[in-house]
Protein backbone atom coordinates (compact mmCIF):
# COMPACT_ATOMS: atom_id res chain seq x y z
CA UNK A 1 0.00 0.00 0.00
CA UNK A 2 2.90 2.37 0.71
CA UNK A 3 4.29 1.78 -2.77
CA UNK A 4 1.04 2.82 -4.46
CA UNK A 5 0.76 6.17 -2.67
CA UNK A 6 3.64 7.95 -4.51
CA UNK A 7 2.36 6.78 -7.90
CA UNK A 8 -1.13 7.94 -6.98
CA UNK A 9 0.20 11.38 -6.01
CA UNK A 10 2.10 11.68 -9.30
CA UNK A 11 -0.98 10.59 -11.25
CA UNK A 12 -3.16 13.16 -9.48
CA UNK A 13 -0.54 15.88 -10.09
CA UNK A 14 -0.53 15.29 -13.85
CA UNK A 15 -4.27 14.71 -14.09
CA UNK A 16 -4.94 18.03 -12.35
CA UNK A 17 -2.43 19.75 -14.60
CA UNK A 18 -4.08 18.46 -17.77
CA UNK A 19 -7.54 19.17 -16.41
CA UNK A 20 -6.65 22.83 -15.74
CA UNK A 21 -4.70 23.27 -18.99
CA UNK A 22 -5.97 25.88 -21.45
CA UNK A 23 -7.46 24.65 -24.72
CA UNK A 24 -4.38 25.64 -26.77
CA UNK A 25 -2.25 23.45 -24.48
CA UNK A 26 -4.50 20.46 -25.06
CA UNK A 27 -4.34 21.04 -28.80
CA UNK A 28 -0.56 21.24 -28.64
CA UNK A 29 -0.35 17.97 -26.70
CA UNK A 30 -2.75 16.31 -29.17
CA UNK A 31 -0.50 17.45 -32.02
CA UNK A 32 2.64 16.15 -30.28
CA UNK A 33 1.03 12.75 -29.64
CA UNK A 34 -0.29 12.55 -33.21
CA UNK A 35 3.15 13.38 -34.66
CA UNK A 36 4.76 10.81 -32.38
CA UNK A 37 2.41 8.10 -33.62
CA UNK A 38 3.02 9.06 -37.26
CA UNK A 39 6.79 9.04 -36.78
CA UNK A 40 6.60 5.64 -35.06
CA UNK A 41 4.58 4.20 -37.94
CA UNK A 42 7.01 5.57 -40.52
CA UNK A 43 10.02 4.26 -38.60
CA UNK A 44 8.44 0.84 -38.10
CA UNK A 45 7.42 0.13 -41.65
CA UNK A 46 9.97 2.08 -43.70
CA UNK A 47 13.20 1.75 -41.75
CA UNK A 48 12.66 -1.54 -39.92
CA UNK A 49 11.04 -4.05 -42.28
CA UNK A 50 10.47 -7.57 -40.98
CA UNK A 51 13.52 -9.17 -42.60
CA UNK A 52 13.07 -12.56 -40.90
CA UNK A 53 9.39 -12.93 -41.77
CA UNK A 54 10.04 -11.95 -45.37
CA UNK A 55 13.07 -14.16 -46.06
CA UNK A 56 12.38 -17.33 -44.03
CA UNK A 57 9.36 -19.62 -43.95
CA UNK A 58 9.60 -21.36 -40.56
CA UNK A 59 10.59 -20.39 -37.04
CA UNK A 60 13.40 -22.95 -37.16
CA UNK A 61 14.95 -21.25 -40.19
CA UNK A 62 14.62 -17.85 -38.52
CA UNK A 63 16.18 -19.02 -35.27
CA UNK A 64 19.01 -20.72 -37.16
CA UNK A 65 19.76 -17.53 -39.05
CA UNK A 66 19.72 -15.42 -35.87
CA UNK A 67 21.98 -17.91 -34.07
CA UNK A 68 24.38 -17.91 -37.01
CA UNK A 69 24.50 -14.09 -37.08
CA UNK A 70 25.04 -13.84 -33.32
CA UNK A 71 27.81 -16.43 -33.18
CA UNK A 72 29.60 -15.49 -36.42
CA UNK A 73 33.21 -14.48 -35.90
CA UNK A 74 34.84 -11.85 -38.07
DRENFITI-334987 format. One line per field, with one value per atom (N, C-alpha, C): residue number from 1; residue in one letter; atom name; y, x, z. Coordinates in steps of 0.05 Angstrom, whole numbers, padded with zeros to 5 digits, always signed. Example, Ala and Ser with C-alpha at 12.3 -4.5 7.8 and 13.67 -1.06 7.14 Angstrom:
nr 1_1_1_2_2_2;
rest A_A_A_S_S_S;
atom N_CA_C_N_CA_C;
yy -00114_-00090_-00066_-00045_-00021_+00001;
xx +00264_+00246_+00264_+00257_+00273_+00258;
zz +00156_+00156_+00156_+00142_+00143_+00157;
END
This chain:
nr 1_1_1_2_2_2_3_3_3_4_4_4_5_5_5_6_6_6_7_7_7_8_8_8_9_9_9_10_10_10_11_11_11_12_12_12_13_13_13_14_14_14_15_15_15_16_16_16_17_17_17_18_18_18_19_19_19_20_20_20_21_21_21_22_22_22_23_23_23_24_24_24_25_25_25_26_26_26_27_27_27_28_28_28_29_29_29_30_30_30_31_31_31_32_32_32_33_33_33_34_34_34_35_35_35_36_36_36_37_37_37_38_38_38_39_39_39_40_40_40_41_41_41_42_42_42_43_43_43_44_44_44_45_45_45_46_46_46_47_47_47_48_48_48_49_49_49_50_50_50_51_51_51_52_52_52_53_53_53_54_54_54_55_55_55_56_56_56_57_57_57_58_58_58_59_59_59_60_60_60_61_61_61_62_62_62_63_63_63_64_64_64_65_65_65_66_66_66_67_67_67_68_68_68_69_69_69_70_70_70_71_71_71_72_72_72_73_73_73_74_74_74;
rest X_X_X_X_X_X_X_X_X_X_X_X_X_X_X_X_X_X_X_X_X_X_X_X_X_X_X_X_X_X_X_X_X_X_X_X_X_X_X_X_X_X_X_X_X_X_X_X_X_X_X_X_X_X_X_X_X_X_X_X_X_X_X_X_X_X_X_X_X_X_X_X_X_X_X_X_X_X_X_X_X_X_X_X_X_X_X_X_X_X_X_X_X_X_X_X_X_X_X_X_X_X_X_X_X_X_X_X_X_X_X_X_X_X_X_X_X_X_X_X_X_X_X_X_X_X_X_X_X_X_X_X_X_X_X_X_X_X_X_X_X_X_X_X_X_X_X_X_X_X_X_X_X_X_X_X_X_X_X_X_X_X_X_X_X_X_X_X_X_X_X_X_X_X_X_X_X_X_X_X_X_X_X_X_X_X_X_X_X_X_X_X_X_X_X_X_X_X_X_X_X_X_X_X_X_X_X_X_X_X_X_X_X_X_X_X_X_X_X_X_X_X;
atom N_CA_C_N_CA_C_N_CA_C_N_CA_C_N_CA_C_N_CA_C_N_CA_C_N_CA_C_N_CA_C_N_CA_C_N_CA_C_N_CA_C_N_CA_C_N_CA_C_N_CA_C_N_CA_C_N_CA_C_N_CA_C_N_CA_C_N_CA_C_N_CA_C_N_CA_C_N_CA_C_N_CA_C_N_CA_C_N_CA_C_N_CA_C_N_CA_C_N_CA_C_N_CA_C_N_CA_C_N_CA_C_N_CA_C_N_CA_C_N_CA_C_N_CA_C_N_CA_C_N_CA_C_N_CA_C_N_CA_C_N_CA_C_N_CA_C_N_CA_C_N_CA_C_N_CA_C_N_CA_C_N_CA_C_N_CA_C_N_CA_C_N_CA_C_N_CA_C_N_CA_C_N_CA_C_N_CA_C_N_CA_C_N_CA_C_N_CA_C_N_CA_C_N_CA_C_N_CA_C_N_CA_C_N_CA_C_N_CA_C_N_CA_C_N_CA_C_N_CA_C_N_CA_C_N_CA_C_N_CA_C_N_CA_C_N_CA_C_N_CA_C_N_CA_C_N_CA_C;
yy -00024_+00000_+00025_+00024_+00047_+00053_+00032_+00036_+00049_+00045_+00056_+00086_+00096_+00123_+00143_+00140_+00159_+00160_+00136_+00136_+00149_+00146_+00159_+00189_+00199_+00228_+00239_+00225_+00234_+00234_+00213_+00212_+00235_+00241_+00263_+00290_+00293_+00318_+00323_+00302_+00306_+00308_+00293_+00294_+00322_+00333_+00361_+00381_+00377_+00395_+00394_+00371_+00369_+00379_+00375_+00383_+00414_+00427_+00457_+00470_+00455_+00465_+00481_+00503_+00518_+00501_+00509_+00493_+00492_+00513_+00513_+00493_+00489_+00469_+00441_+00436_+00409_+00404_+00424_+00421_+00415_+00429_+00425_+00396_+00387_+00359_+00339_+00344_+00326_+00325_+00348_+00349_+00334_+00337_+00323_+00293_+00284_+00255_+00244_+00259_+00251_+00249_+00269_+00268_+00244_+00239_+00216_+00190_+00187_+00162_+00160_+00182_+00181_+00174_+00186_+00181_+00151_+00141_+00113_+00095_+00100_+00084_+00085_+00109_+00111_+00096_+00099_+00085_+00055_+00046_+00017_+00004_+00016_+00003_+00010_+00033_+00042_+00034_+00039_+00035_+00008_-00005_-00031_-00052_-00060_-00081_-00108_-00126_-00151_-00170_-00168_-00183_-00214_-00222_-00251_-00263_-00249_-00259_-00260_-00241_-00239_-00260_-00266_-00283_-00313_-00319_-00347_-00356_-00382_-00392_-00402_-00415_-00427_-00414_-00418_-00408_-00420_-00446_-00459_-00446_-00439_-00425_-00398_-00383_-00357_-00359_-00378_-00380_-00389_-00406_-00414_-00391_-00374_-00351_-00331_-00326_-00308_-00320_-00346_-00358_-00356_-00360_-00358_-00330_-00310_-00282_-00273_-00284_-00277_-00290_-00314_-00329_-00327_-00312_-00310_-00294_-00304_-00290_-00275_-00253_-00237_-00241;
xx +00016_+00000_+00017_+00041_+00058_+00070_+00074_+00086_+00066_+00041_+00021_+00017_+00020_+00015_+00032_+00058_+00073_+00063_+00057_+00047_+00020_+00004_-00023_-00020_-00001_+00004_+00014_+00032_+00042_+00019_+00003_-00020_-00039_-00045_-00063_-00051_-00025_-00011_-00014_-00008_-00011_-00039_-00057_-00085_-00097_-00090_-00099_-00087_-00061_-00049_-00062_-00068_-00082_-00110_-00123_-00151_-00152_-00133_-00133_-00118_-00109_-00094_-00113_-00103_-00119_-00123_-00142_-00149_-00126_-00110_-00088_-00067_-00064_-00045_-00054_-00079_-00090_-00086_-00091_-00087_-00057_-00040_-00011_-00003_-00013_-00007_-00019_-00043_-00055_-00038_-00027_-00010_+00016_+00028_+00053_+00048_+00027_+00021_+00015_+00000_-00006_+00020_+00038_+00063_+00080_+00080_+00095_+00086_+00059_+00048_+00056_+00054_+00060_+00090_+00107_+00136_+00141_+00128_+00132_+00124_+00101_+00092_+00111_+00121_+00140_+00166_+00176_+00200_+00196_+00174_+00169_+00168_+00153_+00148_+00169_+00181_+00199_+00228_+00236_+00264_+00270_+00249_+00253_+00234_+00238_+00221_+00226_+00207_+00209_+00226_+00252_+00270_+00267_+00263_+00261_+00236_+00214_+00188_+00187_+00201_+00201_+00219_+00241_+00261_+00261_+00247_+00248_+00219_+00214_+00187_+00180_+00199_+00192_+00208_+00198_+00212_+00239_+00242_+00268_+00289_+00281_+00299_+00307_+00287_+00292_+00312_+00306_+00324_+00352_+00354_+00380_+00396_+00382_+00395_+00405_+00387_+00394_+00418_+00417_+00440_+00466_+00464_+00488_+00499_+00481_+00490_+00502_+00491_+00501_+00528_+00532_+00556_+00578_+00573_+00592_+00616_+00640_+00664_+00674_+00687_+00697_+00726;
zz +00000_+00000_+00000_+00013_+00014_-00013_-00029_-00055_-00074_-00071_-00089_-00084_-00060_-00053_-00070_-00074_-00090_-00119_-00131_-00158_-00160_-00140_-00140_-00138_-00122_-00120_-00147_-00160_-00186_-00206_-00206_-00225_-00220_-00196_-00190_-00198_-00194_-00202_-00232_-00248_-00277_-00286_-00274_-00282_-00276_-00253_-00247_-00266_-00273_-00292_-00319_-00329_-00355_-00354_-00332_-00328_-00328_-00317_-00315_-00338_-00357_-00380_-00398_-00410_-00429_-00455_-00471_-00494_-00514_-00517_-00535_-00526_-00500_-00490_-00496_-00494_-00501_-00531_-00547_-00576_-00582_-00568_-00573_-00565_-00542_-00534_-00554_-00564_-00583_-00608_-00617_-00640_-00636_-00612_-00606_-00606_-00594_-00593_-00621_-00637_-00664_-00680_-00679_-00693_-00684_-00658_-00648_-00659_-00661_-00672_-00702_-00717_-00745_-00749_-00733_-00736_-00729_-00708_-00701_-00724_-00737_-00759_-00782_-00788_-00810_-00804_-00780_-00772_-00773_-00764_-00762_-00790_-00807_-00833_-00855_-00853_-00874_-00867_-00842_-00835_-00822_-00812_-00798_-00809_-00834_-00846_-00832_-00833_-00820_-00838_-00835_-00852_-00848_-00823_-00818_-00829_-00826_-00835_-00866_-00878_-00907_-00920_-00908_-00921_-00912_-00891_-00881_-00876_-00881_-00879_-00851_-00837_-00811_-00789_-00764_-00741_-00738_-00745_-00743_-00761_-00786_-00804_-00793_-00782_-00770_-00747_-00729_-00705_-00714_-00734_-00743_-00755_-00770_-00781_-00759_-00739_-00717_-00702_-00696_-00681_-00697_-00723_-00740_-00740_-00741_-00742_-00715_-00693_-00666_-00660_-00671_-00664_-00685_-00707_-00728_-00719_-00725_-00718_-00743_-00739_-00761_-00766;
END
